[in-house]
Amino acid sequence: MQANRLNLTGNKLIRAAAAAGLSALLLVAGCRQDMHNQPKLIPQRGSEMFADHRGARPQVLNTVARGQLREDSYFYTGVIQGANGYREEQNLMPFPVTMDVLKRGQERFNIYCTPCHSRVGNGLGEIVQRGYKPAANLHDQVRMAQPVSHYFYVMTHGYGAMPDYTAQLTPADRWAVAAYIRALQLSQAATMQDVPAGVQVKSLGEVAAERNLPAGYAQPWALPSATAAQAYPSDTTQGTPAMAPAGNPNPKIVIPPSKSAPGAAK
C-alpha cells in the first residue's frame, strides 16, 4: 500500500516536471528575434532603399491635412492677393449676412469685445476705464473708412495691445462680429429714411412703458463726449495706426448672393 502511494506521488512529480519543461520550451521558442531584426524603416534614420537615402518619405505633392483644405482663402484670411503682389483687404463678406449672423456677431462681440471697446464700440470699455491701454473707437472716421475684412484680419492676427482671438472665435464667428461692427457703425448715423416702409419705430421710453418697466429703465446709450475723446487723441494708441480715410466714409457691406456661410456657427 505504501509502495503504491509512493508510485502515485512519483508519477505526479514526473508529470509536473514534464509540464514545466514543456512550458519553458514554449517560452524559449516564443522569444525569437525575427520581429526585432526584420528589415524596416526607423523614423529620422537613413535608408539604403531609396536613392535619396532618407527613410522618411516626402509627402505627395499638394497633400492637404485632413480638415485643413481651406479652399476659400478669403474666408479664412480676410485678404486677397492683389495684382501688385500685396495682400489687400476687401469691403466684402464671404457669405450672406442674415439676421441670425448679426445676432451671433452681437453675442460674440458683447462677450469678447466689450471689455475694451464697450457695448457701443466707443473704445471706453470697463478695463480701459480702469487703466488698460485705450481701445479703438469704432465710430471715428478712420475706423468707418476701413473695409469690413479689416476687422476680421485684426481679430485673426491681433494688433498693438489687442491679442488675436483665433482661440475664442471661429472664422465664421469673426466674420459675424465684423458684420455686427459695421451694423453698429451704421446704426449711429441712421435716420428715419433708413427705416423700411411699414416698420414702426418706438422710443425706449415707449418700449419700457409697454413692458411695465420704470420710465427711466431704458435710456439712450450716448457715445463719448468731446472731453472723453480728447483723453485719447492719438490714433496710434487706439489699436490701429493713424491713416487718412479713403473712399466712402460710410461704406456698405457687399454681399454675394450665391454663397452660403462655410462652417457657420450654430
C-alpha positions in Angstrom: 0.0 0.0 0.0 2.8 2.3 0.9 4.6 1.5 -2.4 1.5 2.4 -4.4 1.3 5.7 -2.7 5.0 6.4 -3.5 4.5 5.5 -7.1 1.5 7.8 -7.4 3.4 10.7 -5.9 6.4 10.0 -8.2 4.1 10.0 -11.2 2.6 13.3 -10.2 6.1 14.8 -9.8 7.2 13.5 -13.2 4.1 14.9 -14.9 4.5 18.3 -13.2 8.2 18.4 -14.2 7.3 17.5 -17.8 4.6 20.2 -17.9 7.1 22.8 -16.5 9.7 21.7 -19.0 7.3 22.0 -21.9 6.2 25.4 -20.8 9.8 26.6 -20.6 10.4 25.2 -24.1 7.4 27.1 -25.5 8.6 30.2 -23.7 12.0 30.0 -25.2 10.6 29.3 -28.7 8.5 32.4 -28.4 11.5 34.7 -27.7 12.9 34.6 -31.2 14.3 37.9 -32.6 12.7 37.7 -36.1 10.3 40.6 -35.4 13.0 42.7 -33.8 15.6 42.1 -36.5 13.3 42.3 -39.5 14.1 44.9 -42.2 12.2 48.1 -41.5 12.5 51.9 -41.7 13.2 53.7 -38.5 11.9 57.3 -38.2 14.6 60.0 -38.7 17.2 57.5 -39.9 18.8 57.0 -43.2 17.9 54.1 -45.6 19.8 52.5 -48.5 16.4 51.5 -50.0 15.8 54.9 -51.6 18.0 57.0 -53.9 18.0 60.0 -51.6 19.0 57.7 -48.6 16.2 59.1 -46.5 13.9 56.8 -44.5 11.2 59.4 -44.1 9.5 59.8 -47.4 8.3 63.3 -48.6 4.6 63.9 -48.8 2.8 63.6 -52.1 2.7 66.9 -54.0 -0.3 69.0 -53.0 -1.1 66.9 -50.0 -3.5 68.6 -47.6 -4.0 67.5 -44.0 -7.5 66.4 -43.0 -9.7 69.4 -42.1 -7.1 72.0 -43.5 -8.1 72.3 -47.1 -9.3 75.9 -46.7 -10.1 76.3 -50.4 -11.8 79.6 -49.8 -8.7 81.5 -48.7 -10.6 84.8 -48.3 -13.0 83.2 -45.8 -10.0 82.1 -43.6 -7.7 85.1 -44.1 -9.8 88.2 -44.9 -7.4 89.2 -47.7 -6.9 88.5 -51.4 -3.7 88.6 -53.4 -3.7 91.9 -55.3 -2.3 92.4 -58.8 0.7 94.2 -57.3 1.6 91.2 -55.2 0.4 92.7 -51.9 -2.4 91.3 -49.8 -5.5 93.5 -50.0 -8.4 93.8 -47.6 -11.9 94.0 -49.0 -15.2 95.6 -48.1 -16.8 92.2 -48.8 -18.4 89.5 -46.7 -17.7 85.9 -47.8 -21.3 84.8 -47.1 -24.7 86.5 -46.9 -25.4 88.5 -43.8 -28.7 87.4 -42.3 -30.3 88.5 -39.0 -29.0 85.2 -37.4 -25.5 86.1 -38.5 -25.8 89.6 -36.9 -27.3 88.2 -33.7 -24.4 85.8 -33.5 -22.0 88.6 -34.1 -23.6 90.7 -31.4 -23.4 87.9 -28.9 -19.7 87.3 -29.6 -19.0 91.0 -29.7 -20.7 91.5 -26.3 -18.6 88.6 -24.8 -15.2 89.3 -26.2 -15.0 92.9 -27.5 -17.0 95.0 -25.0 -14.4 94.8 -22.1 -12.2 97.1 -24.2 -14.5 98.6 -26.9 -17.7 98.9 -24.8 -21.2 97.7 -25.9 -21.4 100.7 -28.3 -17.9 100.3 -29.7 -16.6 103.7 -28.5 -13.3 102.3 -27.1 -14.2 103.2 -23.5 -14.8 99.7 -22.1 -14.6 98.8 -18.5 -11.0 97.7 -18.4 -9.9 100.8 -20.4 -11.6 102.9 -17.7 -9.5 101.0 -15.2 -6.2 101.8 -16.7 -5.8 99.4 -19.7 -4.4 100.7 -22.9 -7.2 102.7 -24.8 -9.0 100.7 -27.4 -10.1 101.9 -30.9 -13.2 104.0 -31.2 -15.0 102.0 -33.9 -17.1 105.1 -34.8 -14.3 107.5 -35.7 -13.5 108.5 -39.3 -10.6 106.1 -39.5 -12.5 103.0 -38.4 -15.5 103.9 -40.5 -13.4 104.0 -43.6 -11.8 100.6 -43.1 -13.2 97.7 -45.0 -15.2 95.0 -43.2 -12.4 92.4 -43.7 -10.0 94.6 -41.8 -11.9 93.8 -38.5 -11.6 90.1 -39.4 -7.9 90.4 -40.1 -7.2 92.2 -36.8 -9.3 89.6 -34.8 -7.2 86.9 -36.5 -3.8 88.4 -36.0 -4.2 90.9 -33.3 -2.7 94.4 -33.4 -0.8 96.5 -30.8 -2.2 95.8 -27.3 -5.0 93.7 -28.8 -4.2 90.0 -28.9 -5.6 87.7 -31.6 -8.9 85.9 -30.9 -8.4 82.8 -33.0 -8.8 80.6 -30.0 -12.0 82.2 -28.9 -13.7 82.9 -32.3 -14.0 80.6 -35.2 -13.6 82.1 -38.7 -17.4 82.2 -39.1 -17.7 84.0 -35.8 -15.0 86.5 -36.6 -16.9 87.4 -39.8 -20.1 87.6 -37.8 -18.5 90.1 -35.4 -17.1 92.1 -38.3 -20.6 92.3 -39.8 -22.0 93.4 -36.5 -19.4 96.1 -36.1 -20.4 97.5 -39.4 -24.1 97.4 -38.4 -23.2 99.1 -35.1 -21.4 101.8 -37.0 -24.3 102.3 -39.4 -26.8 102.4 -36.6 -25.1 105.5 -35.1 -25.8 107.6 -38.2 -29.2 106.1 -39.1 -32.1 108.3 -39.9 -35.8 107.7 -40.3 -35.3 107.4 -44.0 -33.2 104.2 -43.4 -36.2 102.5 -41.7 -38.0 100.1 -44.1 -41.6 101.2 -45.1 -44.2 99.8 -42.7 -41.9 99.3 -39.8 -43.0 101.1 -36.6 -40.3 102.9 -34.6 -40.7 103.3 -30.9 -38.7 105.3 -28.4 -37.0 103.5 -25.5 -39.5 105.1 -23.1 -42.4 103.7 -25.1 -40.9 100.2 -25.0 -40.3 100.5 -21.3 -44.0 101.5 -20.7 -45.3 98.6 -22.8 -43.3 96.2 -20.6 -44.4 97.8 -17.4 -40.8 99.0 -16.6 -39.9 102.2 -14.8 -39.8 105.3 -17.1 -36.0 105.7 -16.5 -35.3 102.0 -17.1 -34.3 102.4 -20.8 -32.1 105.4 -21.6 -30.1 106.3 -24.7 -26.5 105.0 -24.6 -24.5 108.0 -25.6 -21.2 107.9 -27.4 -18.2 109.5 -25.7 -18.3 113.3 -25.3 -15.6 115.6 -26.8 -14.0 115.7 -23.4 -13.7 111.9 -23.3 -12.5 111.7 -26.8 -9.7 114.3 -26.1 -8.4 111.9 -23.4 -7.3 109.6 -26.3 -6.2 112.0 -29.1 -3.7 109.7 -30.9 -5.0 107.1 -33.4 -1.7 105.2 -32.9 -2.6 104.5 -29.3 -6.0 103.1 -30.1 -5.1 99.8 -31.6 -4.5 100.7 -35.3 -2.1 103.1 -36.9 -3.2 106.6 -38.0 -4.2 106.7 -41.6 -6.0 109.0 -43.9 -9.6 107.9 -44.6 -10.1 106.7 -48.1 -13.2 106.1 -50.2 -16.7 106.3 -48.8 -16.6 107.2 -45.1 -19.8 105.2 -44.6 -19.3 102.1 -46.6 -22.0 99.4 -47.1 -21.4 95.7 -46.9 -21.2 94.0 -50.2 -22.9 90.6 -50.1 -22.5 88.0 -52.8 -26.0 86.4 -53.4 -24.8 82.9 -54.3 -22.6 81.8 -51.4 -23.5 80.2 -48.1 -21.6 80.5 -44.9 -19.0 77.8 -44.6 -18.8 76.5 -41.1 -21.4 79.0 -39.9 -21.8 78.9 -36.2 -24.9 77.4 -34.8 
